[in-house]
Structure formats: structure tokens, C-alpha cells
Amino acid sequence: MAKEIIQIKDLKVHYPIRSGFWNRITGYVRAVDGVSLTINEGETYGLIGESGSGKSTTGKAIVGVEKVTSGSIIYKGEDITKASNRRHLNYNKDVQMIFQDSMSSLNPRKRIEDIIAEPIRNFENLTTDQERDRVQELLDIVGMPSDAIYKYPHEFSGGQRQRIGVARAVATNPKLIVADEPTSALDLSVQAQVLNFMKHIQQQYNIAYLFISHDLGVIRHMSENIAIMNRGRLVEVGKKDDIYNHPVHIYTKRLLAAIPKVDVEHREEHKKHRLAVEEEYKNDQSKWYDENGRVFPLQKVSPTHSVALPASEINEMKESD
């Protein structure tokens, strides 16, 4: 049985809306509104959603970049939303992040050697030679040339910078890496290179990934367990087969229908299906969202598959099955 790395329970990140002369709080933006998931050792957990769905905020809250409004993040049996627990568990060493924008995440004034060595200096006490050997080893792992340590971020392409970001994230030997859209800005061939390096590193170091993306093709390639996020909540959670071959929620179906098809002979068929899904999404909102437009709580439809639907809908599904 796979060993659990981290458990997120009812995670919420709400931002206050202020208005009026006294700048009082008049409401909240519910960026993340009750997300629960468990990530196991050495696995890649895919988190999918459109822009604004709350997936990146979820990742940043797990790493500690965003302040958690409520809920808990359990690591080694303790809630690391409390800063004291995060410190004594070495959480900041064990959980790292790869950011979407490789250029802005690398300090333009520092050489690559210092960028990758920075997390090592924070958590380990190595000599200058040991530190340089470690940086060189990390660059070798991600396929970068040895002279890269003397260069600056602007001297590399987007794919190379992203590989440097991967090397920096691996520098502390983490247990979990939150990868936030790590390949979305890259060409397809470069995407494949970065993803292959990430898989190689995962096998070598037994690292778990929370892989955040809007690209269902990339998630299918990388992940075994997948969660679909919409309006700050999870709408569907399951194994790869559950999500791609047996989708239930209309939002999941909508995402899948939007994947470009190369089957020219059935082009009209695919178009009709896509339009039918879009029509159902627009005209039958009450089935999928409550009166306030919020996603329903998750309900189990199988041992590995959960969907955000009213309990009555789940009962109807089970009866029809």
C-alpha cells in the first residue's frame, strides 16, 4: 500500500472584498472553497481546471506562499498551517515548487550556480566545493551543460530555464514538488523534454508531484489520480480511467470535449458532441450547481470515483446502473 505524503482537508483560501467610505469587508472571493485530497509517496496527482478555478492558489497554499483561511494540511501527522509545525518538521525543505513563469521565478541578477545553490545553503552546511559538485550534479540530471553555472537566466531559452527551475526544486531532496503549469509556456517538443526529465527525477528520487495544469493531455501522460477543479471546489475526483473514460460531471465532459481531435473522418460527430455538451452546461446549471452557483459536495459513485452532485442525483445514477 502506498505511503501517504500529505493530506489536505477542507482547505479554504478566501480574499476579502472591501468597499465603502470605511473600507469595510462586504464579501469574499472564494478562491479555494473546501478542497480535500491525499497525495501518496512517489505518485503524480493531477489537478486540472481553467484559469481562475483556484488550482494555482491551492498549490501555493500547500507550499505556504498563500495564507490559508481555514482547513488543514497534514504532514507527518501534524497540521503545517501552523508556522511552528512547519519549522520543526522541515516542511519548507521537503515541499518545493516549480513555478509557471520560469523567467520571473529566477533572479536575473544571479548566476545559475547561486540560484540552484540558494536552497542548499538554507538547509545544508556544505563546503564551497561540495556545493558546486551538488549544483553540477543537479544540472546534469536535467540535461544542462556544465558551463551553465556561470551564466544568467536571460542567456537560456524558456525550456532550459524551466529545467533549471526543476533542478532548483530538487536541490533539497524534497518529498513533494508542487508543479504549477510547468510546461504551459513551452513548445510541444520542449514540453516533452521537460516532462521526461521530471519523470526521470521522480523515479530516481521517489518524489511525489502535485501537477497543476489546464492541459488534459499532459495530465493524462503524467498522472494516475486526477482531480477536476471549478469555482474553487473539486467537481470530480478519480483514477485516470474514471476521468477520461467515465466522466460524470458536465464540467469534466466540457473539458474533455474541448480536446482537439485529429480524426478528420468523424469531425462533424465530434463537433455535434461538443455543442451538445456546451448546451447542457448552459441550460441545466441547477443539476450541477446550487442556487448560489457553487459546486455541490463530492459524492462517491464508485470506490475510486467521486462527483460533485446532489445526493438525489447520485441515488438515481445508482438505481439506473
C-alpha positions as CSV (number, residue, x, y, z in Angstrom):
1,M,0.0,0.0,0.0
2,A,1.3,3.5,-1.0
3,K,2.5,5.6,1.9
4,E,0.7,8.9,2.4
5,I,2.9,12.1,2.0
6,I,0.4,14.8,2.6
7,Q,-3.4,15.2,3.3
8,I,-5.3,18.3,2.6
9,K,-8.6,18.6,4.5
10,D,-11.3,21.2,3.7
11,L,-8.8,23.8,2.5
12,K,-10.2,27.3,2.1
13,V,-8.5,30.5,0.8
14,H,-10.9,33.5,0.8
15,Y,-9.9,37.0,-0.1
16,P,-11.9,39.9,1.4
17,I,-13.8,42.3,-0.8
18,R,-13.7,45.9,0.7
19,S,-15.9,48.8,-0.3
20,G,-17.5,52.0,1.0
21,F,-16.0,55.0,2.7
22,W,-14.8,53.0,5.7
23,N,-13.3,50.2,3.5
24,R,-15.3,47.6,5.3
25,I,-15.4,43.9,4.3
26,T,-18.6,43.4,2.3
27,G,-17.9,39.9,0.9
28,Y,-15.3,37.4,0.0
29,V,-13.8,35.9,-3.2
30,R,-13.8,32.1,-2.5
31,A,-10.6,31.3,-4.5
32,V,-10.4,27.9,-2.8
33,D,-13.5,26.7,-1.0
34,G,-13.2,23.4,0.7
35,V,-10.6,21.3,-1.2
36,S,-9.7,17.8,0.2
37,L,-7.2,15.4,-1.4
38,T,-4.4,13.0,-0.4
39,I,-1.1,12.6,-2.2
40,N,1.0,9.4,-1.8
41,E,4.7,8.8,-1.9
42,G,6.2,8.8,-5.4
43,E,2.9,9.4,-7.2
44,T,1.8,12.2,-9.5
45,Y,-1.5,13.7,-8.6
46,G,-3.1,15.8,-11.4
47,L,-5.1,18.9,-10.6
48,I,-7.0,20.3,-13.6
49,G,-9.0,23.4,-14.1
50,E,-9.5,26.5,-16.3
51,S,-7.9,29.8,-15.4
52,G,-9.4,31.2,-12.2
53,S,-10.6,27.9,-11.0
54,G,-8.4,28.0,-7.9
55,K,-5.9,25.3,-8.8
56,S,-2.8,27.5,-8.6
57,T,-4.0,29.1,-5.3
58,T,-4.4,25.6,-3.9
59,G,-0.8,24.7,-4.8
60,K,0.6,28.0,-3.4
61,A,-1.4,27.4,-0.1
62,I,0.2,23.9,0.2
63,V,3.7,25.3,-0.2
64,G,2.9,28.2,2.2
65,V,3.0,31.1,-0.3
66,E,-0.7,31.8,0.2
67,K,-2.3,32.3,3.6
68,V,-4.9,29.6,4.4
69,T,-8.2,30.9,5.7
70,S,-9.3,27.6,7.2
71,G,-8.8,23.9,6.9
72,S,-5.7,21.8,7.5
73,I,-2.7,20.5,5.6
74,I,-1.5,17.3,7.4
75,Y,2.2,16.4,7.0
76,K,3.8,13.7,9.2
77,G,0.7,13.7,11.3
78,E,0.8,17.5,12.1
79,D,-1.0,20.5,10.7
80,I,1.5,22.7,8.9
81,T,-0.8,25.6,8.6
82,K,0.7,26.5,12.0
83,A,4.2,28.1,11.3
84,S,5.8,26.4,14.3
85,N,4.9,22.9,13.0
86,R,6.3,23.9,9.5
87,R,9.6,24.8,11.1
88,H,10.3,21.8,13.2
89,L,9.1,19.3,10.6
90,N,11.5,20.9,7.9
91,Y,8.4,21.3,5.8
92,N,9.9,24.1,3.7
93,K,12.8,21.7,2.8
94,D,10.6,18.7,2.0
95,V,7.9,20.6,-0.1
96,Q,9.1,22.6,-3.1
97,M,7.5,24.3,-6.0
98,I,8.1,24.7,-9.8
99,F,6.5,28.0,-11.0
100,Q,4.7,28.6,-14.3
101,D,6.8,31.6,-15.3
102,S,10.4,30.4,-15.4
103,M,11.8,33.8,-16.1
104,S,10.2,35.7,-13.2
105,S,10.9,32.8,-10.8
106,L,14.7,33.1,-11.4
107,N,16.6,36.1,-10.0
108,P,18.0,37.8,-13.2
109,R,20.9,39.3,-11.2
110,K,22.2,35.9,-10.0
111,R,24.2,33.3,-11.8
112,I,22.7,29.8,-12.2
113,E,25.1,28.4,-9.7
114,D,23.8,30.7,-7.0
115,I,20.2,30.2,-8.0
116,I,20.3,26.5,-7.6
117,A,22.7,26.6,-4.5
118,E,20.4,29.0,-2.6
119,P,18.0,26.3,-1.2
120,I,21.0,24.1,-0.5
121,R,22.6,26.9,1.6
122,N,19.3,27.3,3.5
123,F,19.1,23.7,4.7
124,E,22.6,22.1,4.4
125,N,26.1,23.1,5.5
126,L,28.3,22.2,2.6
127,T,31.8,23.4,1.7
128,T,32.2,25.5,-1.5
129,D,33.5,22.5,-3.5
130,Q,30.7,20.2,-2.2
131,E,28.1,22.8,-3.1
132,R,29.5,23.3,-6.6
133,D,29.6,19.5,-7.1
134,R,26.0,19.3,-6.0
135,V,24.9,22.0,-8.4
136,Q,26.7,20.4,-11.2
137,E,25.1,17.0,-10.4
138,L,21.6,18.6,-10.5
139,L,22.3,20.3,-13.8
140,D,23.5,17.0,-15.3
141,I,20.3,15.4,-14.1
142,V,18.1,17.9,-16.1
143,G,20.4,17.7,-19.2
144,M,22.1,21.1,-18.9
145,P,25.7,21.7,-19.9
146,S,28.4,22.1,-17.3
147,D,29.2,25.7,-18.2
148,A,25.6,26.8,-17.3
149,I,26.6,27.5,-13.8
150,Y,28.5,30.6,-14.9
151,K,25.5,32.1,-16.9
152,Y,22.5,34.2,-16.1
153,P,18.8,33.3,-16.7
154,H,18.4,35.6,-19.7
155,E,21.0,33.5,-21.6
156,F,18.7,30.5,-21.8
157,S,15.6,29.5,-23.7
158,G,12.3,29.0,-21.9
159,G,12.7,25.2,-21.8
160,Q,16.2,25.5,-20.4
161,R,15.0,27.9,-17.7
162,Q,12.2,25.5,-16.8
163,R,14.8,22.7,-16.4
164,I,16.8,25.0,-14.2
165,G,13.7,25.5,-12.1
166,V,13.3,21.7,-11.8
167,A,16.9,21.4,-10.7
168,R,16.4,24.1,-8.1
169,A,13.2,22.3,-6.8
170,V,15.1,19.0,-6.5
171,A,18.1,20.6,-4.7
172,T,16.8,19.9,-1.2
173,N,15.8,16.3,-1.9
174,P,12.1,17.1,-1.3
175,K,9.3,14.6,-0.7
176,L,6.8,16.6,-2.7
177,I,7.0,19.1,-5.6
178,V,4.1,21.3,-6.5
179,A,4.4,21.9,-10.2
180,D,2.2,24.8,-11.3
181,E,1.7,24.7,-15.1
182,P,5.5,23.9,-15.6
183,T,5.2,23.4,-19.3
184,S,2.3,25.6,-20.4
185,A,4.5,28.3,-22.0
186,L,6.7,25.8,-23.9
187,D,6.7,24.4,-27.4
188,L,5.4,20.8,-27.7
189,S,8.8,19.3,-28.3
190,V,10.3,21.2,-25.4
191,Q,7.3,20.2,-23.2
192,A,8.1,16.6,-23.8
193,Q,11.7,17.0,-22.8
194,V,10.8,18.8,-19.5
195,L,8.1,16.2,-18.7
196,N,10.5,13.3,-19.4
197,F,13.2,14.9,-17.1
198,M,10.5,15.3,-14.4
199,K,9.5,11.6,-14.7
200,H,13.2,10.5,-14.6
201,I,13.8,12.6,-11.5
202,Q,10.6,11.2,-9.9
203,Q,11.9,7.6,-10.4
204,Q,15.4,8.4,-9.2
205,Y,14.4,10.2,-6.0
206,N,10.8,8.8,-5.4
207,I,9.4,12.3,-5.4
208,A,5.6,12.9,-5.4
209,Y,4.2,15.6,-7.7
210,L,1.1,17.7,-7.4
211,F,0.9,18.5,-11.1
212,I,-1.3,21.5,-11.8
213,S,-2.4,22.2,-15.4
214,H,-5.2,23.0,-17.8
215,D,-3.8,20.6,-20.4
216,L,-5.6,17.3,-20.1
217,G,-3.2,15.6,-22.5
218,V,-0.2,16.5,-20.2
219,I,-2.1,15.4,-17.1
220,R,-3.1,12.1,-18.8
221,H,0.6,11.4,-19.6
222,M,1.8,12.3,-16.1
223,S,-0.9,11.3,-13.5
224,E,-2.7,8.3,-12.2
225,N,-5.0,10.1,-9.8
226,I,-6.8,13.2,-11.0
227,A,-9.0,16.0,-9.6
228,I,-11.0,18.4,-11.6
229,M,-11.5,21.9,-10.1
230,N,-14.1,24.5,-10.9
231,R,-15.2,27.6,-9.0
232,G,-12.9,26.9,-6.1
233,R,-14.1,23.4,-5.5
234,L,-13.4,19.9,-6.8
235,V,-16.1,18.7,-9.2
236,E,-14.8,15.2,-9.9
237,V,-12.0,13.1,-8.5
238,G,-10.9,9.6,-9.6
239,K,-8.3,7.4,-11.4
240,K,-7.2,8.3,-14.9
241,D,-9.7,5.8,-16.3
242,D,-12.6,7.2,-14.3
243,I,-12.0,10.7,-15.5
244,Y,-11.2,10.1,-19.2
245,N,-13.4,7.1,-19.9
246,H,-16.3,7.5,-17.5
247,P,-16.8,11.3,-16.8
248,V,-20.0,12.3,-14.9
249,H,-19.9,16.0,-14.2
250,I,-20.8,18.3,-17.0
251,Y,-17.7,20.5,-16.4
252,T,-15.4,17.4,-16.8
253,K,-17.3,16.5,-20.0
254,R,-16.9,20.0,-21.2
255,L,-13.1,20.0,-20.7
256,L,-12.8,16.6,-22.4
257,A,-14.9,17.7,-25.4
258,A,-12.6,20.7,-25.9
259,I,-9.6,18.5,-26.6
260,P,-8.7,18.8,-30.3
261,K,-9.3,15.6,-32.3
262,V,-7.2,14.6,-35.2
263,D,-9.8,12.1,-36.5
264,V,-10.9,14.1,-39.7
265,E,-13.4,11.5,-40.8
266,H,-15.5,12.0,-37.6
267,R,-15.1,15.8,-37.4
268,E,-18.8,16.5,-37.6
269,E,-19.6,13.9,-35.0
270,H,-17.1,15.5,-32.6
271,K,-18.5,19.0,-33.3
272,K,-22.0,17.9,-32.6
273,H,-20.9,16.2,-29.3
274,R,-19.0,19.4,-28.2
275,L,-22.0,21.6,-29.0
276,A,-24.4,19.2,-27.1
277,V,-22.2,19.3,-24.0
278,E,-21.9,23.1,-24.2
279,E,-25.7,23.3,-24.5
280,E,-26.2,21.1,-21.5
281,Y,-23.7,23.1,-19.5
282,K,-25.6,26.4,-20.2
283,N,-29.2,25.2,-19.9
284,D,-29.0,22.7,-16.9
285,Q,-27.0,24.6,-14.3
286,S,-29.3,23.7,-11.4
287,K,-28.4,20.0,-11.8
288,W,-24.7,20.7,-11.4
289,Y,-24.5,23.8,-9.2
290,D,-26.6,25.0,-6.2
291,E,-28.8,28.2,-6.2
292,N,-25.8,30.3,-5.4
293,G,-23.8,28.9,-8.3
294,R,-21.5,26.9,-6.0
295,V,-20.3,23.4,-6.6
296,F,-22.1,20.6,-4.6
297,P,-20.1,18.4,-2.1
298,L,-18.4,15.4,-3.6
299,Q,-20.4,12.1,-3.5
300,K,-18.9,8.6,-4.2
301,V,-20.1,6.9,-7.4
302,S,-17.5,4.1,-7.1
303,P,-14.7,3.1,-4.7
304,T,-12.2,5.3,-6.7
305,H,-14.6,7.9,-8.3
306,S,-16.3,10.9,-6.6
307,V,-18.5,13.5,-8.3
308,A,-20.0,16.8,-7.1
309,L,-23.7,16.2,-7.4
310,P,-26.8,16.4,-5.1
311,A,-27.3,13.1,-3.2
312,S,-30.6,12.6,-5.1
313,E,-28.8,12.6,-8.4
314,I,-26.3,10.0,-7.1
315,N,-29.1,7.8,-5.9
316,E,-30.8,8.0,-9.4
317,M,-27.5,7.1,-11.0
318,K,-27.0,4.0,-8.8
319,E,-30.6,2.9,-9.4
320,S,-30.2,3.2,-13.2
321,D,-27.0,1.2,-13.0
